[in-house]
Protein backbone atom coordinates (compact mmCIF):
# COMPACT_ATOMS: atom_id res chain seq x y z
CA UNK A 1 0.00 0.00 0.00
CA UNK A 2 2.89 2.36 0.73
CA UNK A 3 4.34 1.73 -2.72
CA UNK A 4 1.02 2.54 -4.33
CA UNK A 5 0.83 5.81 -2.40
CA UNK A 6 4.38 6.70 -3.46
CA UNK A 7 3.54 6.01 -7.10
CA UNK A 8 0.45 8.22 -6.93
CA UNK A 9 2.41 11.05 -5.29
CA UNK A 10 5.22 10.66 -7.82
CA UNK A 11 2.80 10.84 -10.74
CA UNK A 12 1.19 13.94 -9.28
CA UNK A 13 4.53 15.74 -9.07
CA UNK A 14 5.47 14.63 -12.58
CA UNK A 15 2.20 15.96 -13.98
CA UNK A 16 2.59 19.38 -12.39
CA UNK A 17 6.16 19.59 -13.65
CA UNK A 18 5.09 18.81 -17.21
CA UNK A 19 2.33 21.42 -17.06
CA UNK A 20 4.68 24.16 -15.82
CA UNK A 21 4.49 27.32 -17.92
CA UNK A 22 7.39 28.07 -20.26
CA UNK A 23 9.45 31.24 -20.18
CA UNK A 24 8.47 33.68 -22.93
CA UNK A 25 11.78 33.58 -24.80
CA UNK A 26 11.77 29.77 -24.92
CA UNK A 27 8.19 29.63 -26.21
CA UNK A 28 8.90 32.36 -28.76
CA UNK A 29 11.88 30.37 -30.09
CA UNK A 30 9.72 27.24 -30.49
CA UNK A 31 6.99 29.16 -32.32
CA UNK A 32 9.59 30.83 -34.53
CA UNK A 33 11.04 27.46 -35.50
CA UNK A 34 7.58 26.19 -36.49
CA UNK A 35 6.88 29.30 -38.59
CA UNK A 36 10.22 29.02 -40.39
CA UNK A 37 9.57 25.33 -41.05
CA UNK A 38 6.42 26.38 -42.93
CA UNK A 39 8.53 28.58 -45.20
CA UNK A 40 7.27 31.96 -44.01
CA UNK A 41 10.07 34.44 -44.61
CA UNK A 42 8.74 37.82 -43.52
CA UNK A 43 6.97 37.97 -40.17
CA UNK A 44 7.16 39.53 -36.73
CA UNK A 45 6.81 37.80 -33.36
CA UNK A 46 6.52 40.06 -30.36
CA UNK A 47 6.12 39.46 -26.63
CA UNK A 48 3.61 41.89 -25.12
CA UNK A 49 1.60 42.28 -21.93
CA UNK A 50 -2.07 41.30 -21.97
CA UNK A 51 -3.09 44.98 -22.00
CA UNK A 52 -1.19 45.56 -25.26
CA UNK A 53 -3.15 42.92 -27.21
CA UNK A 54 -5.63 44.62 -29.54
CA UNK A 55 -6.53 41.68 -31.79
CA UNK A 56 -6.91 38.22 -30.20
CA UNK A 57 -6.51 36.64 -33.65
CA UNK A 58 -2.83 37.65 -33.62
CA UNK A 59 -2.07 35.78 -30.38
CA UNK A 60 -0.08 32.59 -30.98
CA UNK A 61 1.10 31.87 -27.44
CA UNK A 62 0.76 32.72 -23.77
CA UNK A 63 3.61 32.77 -21.26
CA UNK A 64 4.69 33.94 -17.80
CA UNK A 65 1.65 32.31 -16.18
CA UNK A 66 -0.72 33.96 -18.65
CA UNK A 67 0.45 37.53 -17.97
CA UNK A 68 2.10 37.98 -21.37
CA UNK A 69 1.22 36.99 -24.93
CA UNK A 70 3.18 36.31 -28.08
CA UNK A 71 1.65 37.92 -31.13
CA UNK A 72 2.33 37.09 -34.79
CA UNK A 73 2.10 39.42 -37.73
CA UNK A 74 2.93 38.49 -41.32
CA UNK A 75 4.77 41.27 -43.11
CA UNK A 76 3.82 41.97 -46.70
CA UNK A 77 6.59 42.50 -49.18
Secondary structure, 3 states (H helix, E strand, C coil): CHHHHHHHHHHHHHHHHHCCCCCHHHHHHHHHHHHHHCCCCCEEEEEEEHHHCCCHHHEEEEECCCCEEEEEEECCC
